[in-house]
Amino acid sequence: MIVLSFFSMITAAFFVYSAATTNNYRQLRINEVFNTAAFESELVNKMISEMEYNAINLAFAGYHYYISGEHTDELGISIVVENFTTFSSAVGGGIWFEPYALANDKRRVCYYAFFDPAARIVRHDPEFLSEEYDYHTQMWYTTIASRIYGRYSTAWTAPYFDEIGTVSLMTTVGAGIYNEEGTLIGMSTVDWQIQNMVDRLSTIKPTENSFILLASLRDDYIISNTYYNGTEYTGLSLQNLPWYNELIYYYDNSVGIGHFTQGGVEYISFSRLFSNGWLFSIVIPSHEIFAEIEIWNNHFTIIIAVSFLTLLVLASYLLSRLINRPLYKLTSGVAELGSGNLNKRIEVHSKDEIGTLAIAFNKMTIDLKASIEQSARERAEKERISAELDVATKIQVSMLPGRFPAFPDRMEFSIYATMQPAKEVGGDFYDFFMVDNNTLAVVIADVSGKGVPAALFMVITKTLIKNNAQYGKSPKDVFDTVNKLLCENNEADMFVTAFMGYLDISSGKFSFVNAGHNPPLLKRAGSVFEWFPVKPGFILAGFEDTSYKQDEITLGKGDLLYLYTDGVTEAFNCNEEMFTDFRFLETANKYKDACLTDLLNGIKSEIDLFADGAEQADDITMLVLKIAGSAGMKEMFIDAAVENLDTVIDFVSAELEKAGCPLDLQSKIVLAVEEVFVNIVYYAYKSVTPSEIGGVIIRMAVDSEVNPVFFWVVFRAPIDPEEIAALHSFSHRSQETKGKAWKQGTCYLLPAN
């Protein structure tokens, strides 16, 4: 009954289908030609866009030549030759500057390159460098200059026939070169040989008597017309074509379909407007488009009717007997699996594809269940490892000095350091600490390898170096001892490159030893960074009997010492290019006058910019030490009495204001100063007899070498009677004494020098 019902409906609908088939096939044929026109025109439009893109790129090259300040012919020639080498479809191109745009004594400056077909190379055309060639008055220059309106805009000249060079049909596209104020200072041009494109379009003939039209609307110029003797129309106005106004085209780059009659023949046109204002149209006699449709439609109708009836009968049988029932079981089982029941098994035992699919679903269910369980175990393990690595990262970071300014009561020097591991934990480390009250130790080191093994070896090395240094050993003795200790049981064959130095704060003498580490940078006051004069030495944990050599140098006020690891100079970008020592030194001098924070952050930013997204290959660690002297510190000694509170506040406020401290921060600091001073007055001298006078030493300091700028106030309440007497004795000296103390009420300011 189903088959008979379908057959009756098909028989009734067949007559309607037969009547509609012709129209459908007509539309299909039109769509076929439409797609041909769209495809061929898109290829041309891409070539046009490529020419415009080339012109814009060349204009940007001209702009960078303009702003570089190096306006030499060698640079200009290299720019046009190197850029034109990438212009695969162009025959020539150049940059042309407006009168006196580059120099007051040069009216014309231009550079032009072209492809030499004989030599098969791109070379510069020196003829245009001559002052004899006044390109500013040429038609192509004035046309492009009048049509461009800003950056990224392009303009085309009318097509023309090149009778000297290529001896073919050409056109030129140009883009403007603008300065920062938006003023036109020149233009770039790219010459395109369009004869090959015209020849290709002319071969498009969907039917025997179809023809092609290619024209420039803006210039009212017929580029090509293949209608019979259409070549005689080349270069003429479009108004010479009586059917031109019947063409339909759109300004959104889509293909328009038009109809017109010419010479008693009905034509269908498929027209498209290119992005540069050129019109492309395929024109076909309508009877040729549909000539074969009628014949094929009749044959196709008979074949469809017989085939459809046969297939319908066969399908009804197969559907009811072989497919529907097992398919229902399969879909219901899959639906249950999709709801989350992974214990479901699909019961289909047929030997066809549906049975095979059921077996595959059952196997997939088993595998999926096992995969989910395995994934859960792996996820839990990854989370555990990630949590442990996170803790390890925090532990490693906490081991490195990270609070700046590091020594708020020492204004003789400033120090700042950063460390960025390549993995969660790294093998680089830095350290700085006071060996005694007059000696600062600085250390930077790089453990071989990366990750957890390097981090463990780093912890051992750092601990050994600091512990031995604090025993009072010299840098050489520290490295001799640490090297022996690291060589013991070093089954992993790991090693360390390290640099360590002691700064004698009072004299500026810097004693140092190098164990195979990168040479530091040294910048003397008022000068630039240069390589520090140090020999590399041998690594730590290499050979147990290695003896290290200690050298020394004197650092003066304003001198700056820059320590780093090889992760800085050996950073790579996506092209496997290395940052190099040369680029590092050049970058350091770029930030040579910056504060310490900006210096390190600036160099790290330059490394990131160079890497351009490439994965960090090694730990990056940097430490910088600047000898500052103590000129930035102010100190007062004052009696510990409540009536002196205003004097203390005035002293602190004056120094904060002089240092440019914001008002809201000043008020907070003054409030803290008041509380500290009052507490000293009431509690610091309880053990001192009333006849003895208690005093307070107040130091004010500002460190502008770190960012943000740090202000601090240090209080000291000496209770040693001899120290108090010495301070009071000092306060009674006259203004002319060597100490140069001066009295303000009961407050005595002591110059830091």
N, C-alpha and C positions, 0 to 999 in steps of 0.2 A: 504493500500500500504506500510506503514512503517513496519507493522508486517511481511508482506510477504517478504519485502526486507531484514529485519533482519534475518528471517528464512533461506532464501537462502544463505546469507553470513555465517550463523552459520553452515549450512550443509556442505558448501565447506570447512570451517575452521576446522570442527570437525575431519576430517581424519588427518589433520596436528597435531591437538591437541592430538589425540590418540597416534600418533607416538612419540610425545614429552613428554607425561605424564610419561612414565616409567623413562626416564632420570631425569625428575623433581622430581619424588618421590624418586629416588635413592639419589639425592642431598639432599632432605629433610631428609632422613634417616641418611645420613652422617652428616648433620648439627645437627641432634638430638644427635647422639653419640658424635659429636664434643663439643656440649654444655655440655653434661654430663661430659666429660673429663675436660672441662674448669672449670665447677662448682666444681667438687670434688677436682681438683688440686688447685683451688684458696683457698679452705678451709684449705688445708695443707699448702699452701704458707703463709696464714695469721698466722697460728700457728708458722711457721718458723720466720716470721717477728716479732711476739710477743716475741719469745725467744731472738732474736737479740736486740729488744728494751729493754727487761729486763736486758740483759747483759750490754748494754750501760748505763742504769740507775744505775745499781750496780757499774759500773766503775766510774760514776760521784760521787756516794756516797763515793767510795774509795778515789777519788781525794779530796773531802772536808774533809775527815778524815785526809788525808796527810797534807793539808794546815792548819788545825785547830790547830796543835801544841799539841793537847791533845791525845797522842798516847797510851791510856790505853786500856787494853783488854776489860773492861766493855763497853767502847764506840764502839770498833770494833765489839763486839758481838751484841750489840743493833742495829748497822747499818745493818748487814747482816740479822738479824732476822726480823727487821721491813721491810726492802726492800723485802725479800723473801716472806713475808706474802702476798704481792700483786701479786706474780707469780703463777697464778692459774694452769698453765699446767706443771710447772717444779717440779722436785723431790728434787732438791738440788742446792745450789749456794754459792759462796764465793768470797772473795777478797784475792789476793795473791801478796805480794810485792817482788820486786827484792832484791837481797842481799844488806843489809845495807842501804836500801832506807829510812828507818825511823830513824835509829840510828846506830852509828858506832859500837855498841856492839851487834847488833841483825842482824844475817845473814838471818834468816827466820821469817817473821811475816805474819800470815794468819788467816782468820776467815771463817768458813764454817757452813752453816745452812741447815737443811733438814726437809722434812715433815715426821713426825713420824706417820705412819698409825695406829699404835696400840693406841697411845694417842690422835690421831687426832689433833695434834698441830705442830707448827713449832718450832724447838729447835736447839740450837747450838751443833755442834759435837766437843767435847773437844780434841779428838784424834789428830786433825791436829795442835793443838797448840804446840805439842811436837817437840823438836829439832830433834827427831829421824826421822821424816818424811821429807825427802829431796824432796820436790815437784819440785824443779828447774830442776831435772833430769828426771821427769816423762814425758812419751810420750805425754800426753795431753798438758802439759805446754810448752814443746819445739815446738810442732806442732802449737799451737795457737800463740806463740811468733814469730814464723817464718812467719806467714801468715798475722798478723795485720800490718798495715802501718800508723796508725795515729788515732786521735780522731774520734769517730763515726764509725770506721771500726770494723768489727767483723770477726771471723774465726771459722770454725767448725772442729772438729776432725772426723776421720772415725768412722762409727757406730761400736759398740762393744757390746758383750753380758755380762751383769752384772750378775755374778754367785753368788755374795755374798749378795747384798742388795735387789734389785727389782727382780732379776732372770728373766730379760727380756732384750730386745734389747734397747740399750741406745746410745746417742750421747751427746757431750758437745760443747757449743758455748761460745766463750770468746770475751772480748773487752779490749783494752789497757787502762791503767791508765798512763797519761803523766803529767809531771810537766810543769811549765810555759815556760821552755825553749824547750819543745817538746821532752824531753827525757823520754823513757819508764821507769817507776818506779814500775810497777806491772800490774796486770790484774784482771779482774773479770771473773767468769765462772758461767754458768747455765747448769745444767744437765737435759736432756729431755728424758723421757721414751717414745720412739717412737714405742714400740710394739703395743700399742692400735691403733695408726695411721696406722701401717702396716696391722693390722688385719682388720681395716675398709676398707682400699683400696682393700684388697684381696677379699672382698665380692662384689665388683663391677663386675657384669657380664651382660652386655647388651644382650648377647646371650649365649646359652648353652656352647659353646666351646671357649668363649673368655677368655683371661687371662691378668694378670697385671705384669708389670716389674717396680721395684723401685731400683735405683742404685745411687751411688756417683761417678760422673765422675772424680773428682779430685783425689779421693783415689782409683779409678778403683775397686770398691767394689760393689757386688750385694747384696742389702739389702733384696729383696724379688722377687721371680719369681714363679708365680702360674701355669706355663705351665706344665701340667701333673705332673711329679715328680720334679717340679722345686725347691723344698726346698733343694735339694742336691746342688744347685748352690749358696746358701747363703754364702757370704764371699769370693766367687771366683772372678776372673777377668772377666770383661765384654767380653773379647775376647773368653771366653768359649761359648758364644752364637753366633752361626754362622750367625744369622740374625740381630745382633746388628748394624752392619755398614749400614744396610738398613733403620734404623730409621731416621726420619727427625724431628729435633727440632731446635728452635731458641733461641737466647740469649736475646730476649726482652720480655720473659715470655709469648709469644703467643704459641698456640698449633699448632704443625706441623703434616701434614697428609702424611704418607708414604705407600708404597706397597712393598710386598715381597712374595716369595713363599717358603714354608717349608714343606717337606714331600709330595709334590704334591698338596698342598692346598694353594690357594691364600689368603693372609691376608692383612688387612688394619690396619695401626697403627695410633694412635692419641697420640702424645708425647709432653711433656712440660718440660722445664728446670726451676726448682725452683730457688729462689733468692740465695740459699746457694750452688748451683752447683749440686743438686740432680736431677736425671732424672726420670720422671714418664711417663709410657706409657701404654695405653689400646690397646691390639691387638685382632682383631676380624676376623674370617673367612668371606670373602666377600660374599659368597653365603648365609650365615646366616643373614647378614644384609638386603639383598634384597629378602628373601624367600617369605614374605607375600605381597610384593609390587605388584607382577604380578596379584595375585588373587584380591586384593582390587582395583587395577587399572581398571580391567574389569568391576567389579560391579559398581564402581564409575562412569565410563564412561556412562553406561546406565542410571543410576539415574540422572546424570547431564543433559543428552540430553533431557529426558522427562520433568524434572522439569524446565529446562530453557525455553523450548517451552511454557509450561503452564504459567509460570510467565511472559513471554514476552507478551503474549496475554492480560493477566490481567493488566499488567502494562501500556500497551498502552491505555487501556480504562480509567484507573484511572488517568493517567497523563493528558489526554486530557479533561476529564470531571470534575474531582474533585479537582485537585491540581494546574494545570498550571495557570488557570485564576486568582483564588484568590491569588495565590502565587505571580503573577506579580503585583497585586495591593498592596500586602503587601510590597514587596521589593521596589517598587517605592515610597511608602509612607515613609518607613524607611529611604530611601536615602534622601528624603526631610527633614525629622527630623534631620538626620545627618548633613545636611548643615546649621542647626541653626534655622530652622523655627519651633519653639515650639508651634505655633498655629495650625499646621497641624493635621488633624484627619484622620485616616485610615478607609476607607469605605469598610469593608469586613464583610458580615453578615452571612457567613456560620456557621453551628453548629459544625464543626469539630475543630481539633487542631489549624488550621490556623485562624479560626474565634476567638478562645480563645486567640491566640497570638496577633491578632489585637486589641482585647479589652485590653490585658495587655499592649501593646505599647501605646495605648491612655491614660490609667491610669498612666503609667510610665511618659508620657510626662507632664501630669498635675502635678504629684508629683515632677518631676524634675524642672519644672518651679517654683513651690512654694519653693523647696529646695534651688534653686539658689538665689531667693530673700531673703530667711531666712539667707542663708550663707553670702550674701552681708551685711545684717544688723549686723550679729554677727561679721563679720570681721571688720566692721567699729567700732563696740563697743570695740573689742579687741585692735584695733589700738589706740583708744582713751585711754583705760586703760593703755596700754603699754607706751604711751607717758607720761601719768601722773605719772606712776611709775618711768619712766626714770628721769623725773624732780625731783620726790621725792628723788631718789637715789642721784642725784647731790646735792640737798639741804642738805641731811644728811651728805654726804661726806664733803661738804663745812663747815659744822658746827664743824667738828672734826679738830684739828690742824694737818695739813698735810705737812707743810714745814719744812724740816730738813736741817741743824741744826736749832732748834727752837729759840734759843737765841744766836745769833752769837757773842754777846759781853760778854757772860758769859762762861768762860772756867773752872769754878769750877765744872761743871757737864756736862754730855751728856745725851740726852734723845731721844728715838726713839719708835714709836708705829705703829701698823697696825690693821685694822679691816676688816674682810671679812664676810659680811652677808650671811646667808643661803638662803634668798630670795632676791628680789630686794632691799628691805629695811630691816633693822634689829633693834633689841632692845638693842644690846650692844652699849656701847660708852666708850670712854676714853677722858680725858682732862688734860691739864697741863697749868698753868699760874702763873704769879708772883703776889702774894698777896701784897707785897711791894718790895723794892729794895733788901731785904735780905731774902725773904721767897718765896720758890717755892711750889706750890700746885700741887699734882698729884691725879687723880681720875680715877677709872675704875669701871664699873657697868654693870649689866645684868638685863634687864627688862624681866619679865615672858612673855612667848609666843614669837611669831615671826610675821613678816610681818608688815602691816601698823599700826594696833593698838599698837604693841610694839614700833614702831618708833615714834608715836605721844607721848606716855608716856615717851619715852626716851628723846624727845626734852624738855618736861616739866621738867623732873628730872634734866637734865644737866643744864638748865637755872637757876633753883632754887638753885642748889648747887653752881654754879659759882657766882651768884649774892650775896648770903649770905656770901660766903667766902670773897668776895671783900669788904664787909662791915666791915671786920676786925674780924670776929668771929673765934673761934677755931674750929678744926674739929668736936669735940663733939657737940658744939653749932650749927654748920651748919647742922649736921644730925638730931639733936633734932628738929630744926625748919623745915627742909625739910620734915621730917616724918609727922609732924602735917599737913603741907600744902597738902601733897599727900593724906592723909587720908580723906580730905574733898571731898565729892561728888565722892568718888571712887566706883561708882556703878559697874564697870567692875571687881572689886576685883583683880586688877592687883597689883603687888608688884615688888620691886627692891632689888637685892643684890648689895652692893657697898662697896668699900674700898677707903678711902681718907687719905692722909698724907700731912703734912707740913714739908718741909726741911728747917731748919735754915742754910743757906749757910755758914755763917761764923763759926759756931760751929759744924756743922754736926749733930745736934740733929734732929731726925725725930719723929714728933708727929703724931699719926695715930689713926683711929677709923675704925672698921669693922662692917658692917651691913649684916651679913649672907653670906659674899662672900668667895670664895675659898682662902685659905691661900697663900700668895705670896711665892716666892723663894728668898733666900738671899745668895749671894756669897761674902764672905769676901775676901779681897785682897790676892792673892796667894793660895786660898783655892777652894773648890768646892761648888756647889749649895746645900743648905739645906732648909728645910721648915722654913718659917719665924714664929717666936714665937708670934702668935696672936690668940685670941679666936674668934669664929665665930660671936658672937653677934646676934641680931635679924634683920630681913629684914626691909626695908623702906616701908611705906604704909601698914604695917600690923596692928599695934595697935597705936592709937593716943598718948597714954601716955607712949610709950616706951622711956626709957632713955639710952643713949649710953655711953659706957666707952671709955675713951681716954688713950692710952699708949704711951710710947716713947722709942726710942732706938737711940744710937749714931752710925752714919755711918762715916767711915773713908775713906781716899783716896784709890781708887781702889775698894771699895765695890760696889756691883751691886745688885739692887732690881728689881725683875721680877714680874710684875702683869699680870694676865690673867683671862679669863672667862672660865666657865665650858665647852664651846664648844671645848676647847683644850683637856681636860682629858676625855671627854665623846664622842669623835669622834668614830664612828663605821665603821667597814669594812663590806664586803659582807656576812660574816659569823656571823653577829650580835655580834662580839667581840668588846669590848671597849678598847680605847687607855690606860686608867687607869693612876692614879697618879704615880705609880711606873715607868711605861714606860716614862711618861713625865719627871720625875726627871732624869732618866737615859739619855734621849735624851738631856736635857738641859746641863748636864755635858759633853756630847759629844762635844758640841759647847761652852764650858765654856770660852775658850781663844779667841773666835772669836770677831770681832767688833760687835757693837750692831745690825747693819743691817744684817750681816751674821748670827748672833745668831737667830733673829726672822725668817729670811727667811729659815734658816736651819731647825728649828723646824717645820715650816709650811710644808716644803718639806717632812720631816719624817712623818708628819700626813697624807699628801696626799699619800705617799707610803704605809702607813699602811691601809688607806681606800681602796686602790686598785680599784678605780672607783666608790665606793659606794657614793650615794648622800649625800652631807653635811647636817647633821641633825640640827645643831645649829650654831649660829654666833660664829666666832672665832676672839677674840680680845686679843691683847698682847701689853704690854707697859714695857719698860725696862729703868731704871735710873741708871747711873753710876756716882759715885763721883770721879771726875778727878783732883781736885785741880786746880791751875792756872799756873802750870809750863810750859804749852805750849804757854803762851802768852808773847810777847815782846812789849815793849812800849817805845816811845821816845817823848821828848818835844823839839821843835825846833822853832827858830824864823820864823815868817811868812814873809820870804823874798825870792825873786826869785832866788838869788844866792845860796840858800840852797836846790834847787831842786835836784841837783846831789847827795847831801848827802842823801836826802829822798829816791831817786831811789836806791842808793847803799844799804841802809838799807833794803828796801823791797826786792830787788833782792837777797841779801845774805840770808834772811830768807826763801824765796821761794826755793832757791837752796838747802838749808839745809834740807827742808822738802820734797825734791824730786819732786818738781813741774815740769812738762814737759816744755820744752823750748818754744813751741808755746803758751802755756797758760801763761808762765811768761811774754812774750812780751805784751799780751793783758792786764794783770793786771798792768804792769808798765805803759802802755799808759793811763789807767784809773786813776792811782795814780797821774800821771803828770797833768792830766786835773783837778782833784779835788784839788790838792795842789795849782795850779796856781789860780784857782777860789777863794780859801780861801785868798790867798795873796792879790788879787785885790778887793775883795768884802766883806770879813768878817769883816774888821776893818774900814769901812768907818765912823762909828760913834765914833771911838776912836781918840783922838787928836794925832797929829804927834809925840808929845814928849813921848807918851806911846808906849811901845813895844808890838806888837801882837805876839801871839805864837800859835803853833799847837801841839796837842797831837795825836800821831799816834800809834795805837795798831795793832800788827800782831798776827794772831792766825791760828791754823790748827786743825781741828777735824778729827781724823782718826777713830772715833768710828762709823761713818756712811759711807755708801758706795753709790756713790763714795766719796772719801775724799774731804772735803770742805776747801778752803782757803778763808780768808777774811782779809781786811784791814779796820780799823775803824778810821775816822778822827774826831777830836773834836777841835773846835776853841773857847776856853774860853775868854769871853770878860769882865768878872768880874775882875777889877784891883787888888783886893786882891788875887784872885786865881792866876793871872799872876805873881804877886810879889812873892807869895809862891813858885811857880814852879821855878822862877829864883833864888830865895834864895837857893833852894835845889840843883840847878845845880852848885853852887859855893862850895859845900862841897868837901872835899878831898876824894881820893880813899879809905882811911882807915876808913871813917866814917861808922856808922851803916847802912846807906842807901845803901852803896856800889855802888855809881854812878860813872861812868867813862866818860871822855870827849873825843870825837872824833871830832875835829874841833869845830863847834858850835852845835854838836849833842850830847845829853846826853841820854844814854840808861839806863832805870830803870828796874832792875830785877823784874820779876813778883811777887816774894815773898816779 
